[in-house]
Amino acid sequence: MTSTTMTKLLFKFATPKKRLSLSRYFPAGTSYFYAYPAGEDSGFLNKVSPKVEELVAARTLSCAGEDVSVVKFAATHSSVVGKDLIKTLGIPQLPAKQVIVLPEKIDANLAGTSRNKAIKEALLKRVRPGSLVMAQPYTDNSIAHMYQIPAQLSTWINDKNNMDQYIDPKNLPKRQAVYIDGEQFGAYHNEIKLPCVVKVTSSSSGDGVYICRTEQDMEHAMDELRDIKSTIFVEQYIEAKKNYGIHFGIPYDHTKPIDLIGVNEQLTTKDGEFMGGIIETVALPTELLPLEGYLLDEVLPKIRDMGWYGVGCFDVLCDDQDRLYLIDANFRVTGMSAYHFLISNGVIKKPLLSFGGEFVGNREQFEEALFPYASKNSRTRMVQMIALTRYGDTWSFNAALSFENHLQLKSRAWALLRQGIKSPALEHLIK
C-alpha cells in the first residue's frame, strides 16, 4: 500500500462518522496512564510538577474511545472539581467503568521518590496485570508484569540517542559529541563549539534541553546537568522558521494501516520547553510533504516491527531553506494528541491554540472570569477545557482556544489574560 493510499484512508477515517481514538491503536481492555515519573525513576529526566502531571493524565479522558480505560489523579475527579462545573464547562468525561482513579493522598504535595512509590503501589492494586500502557513506564521489576508493551522497549524507543537506528542521519541534526553522564559533560564542555543544543537523551517536554548561544548558556547547562546519570549529547543549532509536531498512530492490529493523525506548530520557550501548540490544518503543510512517504513507508513500519504500537509525535524543525530535521521522537500521547482527536471527531474546530492556564480566586470569581468564554452555554464561548484541577482557590486547566485568524488569536489571548488567567502560552503570543 502506498503512502498516498494510507493518507486517503486516514482522512476518510478521521471524520465525525468514524470516531478516531486510542481504542483504534490499543486492544480492548487497555489501561492508559499518561504520566511523568519524577526525577529519573523511569529512565527519563522529568521535571514536570505534580500539578501539571495531574492535568496531563486527565487529557486522555477526551480521546480514549470505548475500549480503553484511563488512569487519572483524584485532583481532576468530579468530587474535587465539582460535577456541575465539569458539565457546564463541557469537559470530556468517560463512563465510570473506564476510569481508574488514584488515591487522594497522591496529590500536588507528594513529590519525588515518595510520589513514584505511592503511584506504583496504587497501580499494582487498581490496574489489571498486562493491561497497562504508560507514557513513560517505571523500569523496576516490581511493576514489569503490569505492562502491555515491555518497559525496556518503551525506554529504548523514546531515547533520542537511538533515533539514528530507524531514521536516516541526513534527517537528523548533526551531532558534535556524546557524554555518558553529567559529570563527563562538565569535564569536557569547554571543547564544544557554539551555538549548539545540549540534550539529555532520555527526556521529554523540553526537560534537559539547553540551547546554548553563549558561554554563559553553556555554564548554566553544565550546572543544571552536573548530577544527571543519563547520556547527554550535543548537536548542531538550527535556526528554525517553523517548529512542527507530526502526530502518528500505529494500530496494534497489523491489518490496519499506520496513520498520520495531524500536524501542529509548537510553541516553546527559548530553551525548547513545550508551552502549547497551534493547529490550523489537518493535512501536512507543503514544506512537510517530503516526510509523508518517508515516515509512513520507512520509519514507522520499522517501529511496528520492533513490537511497538500506539500514538506518538515527531518534532520537526524547518529552516529558512525548507530543510527538515527530526529533532525528537515521542512514542506516547503528547500535549497535543487529545486536540487532534477532538478535531477529527468534530468535537472542536480548527484553528485552535492549546494552552495551560491558572486562575486564583474562589468559585464565584472563577465562574465570573471563565464562564463567558468557556461555558458550553455561552454565546461568546471560545475556550474548550479538557482538564481542570482545584487546590483551594487555585484553579489549573488545559484547554483549546479557538480563533479565525492570528489577529483574533492575539485579541482573545489578551481577553483571557485580562480576566486574571496566567498562561505562558498566552503571554508568549502577545509579546
Disulfide bonds with the S-S distance in Angstrom:
none
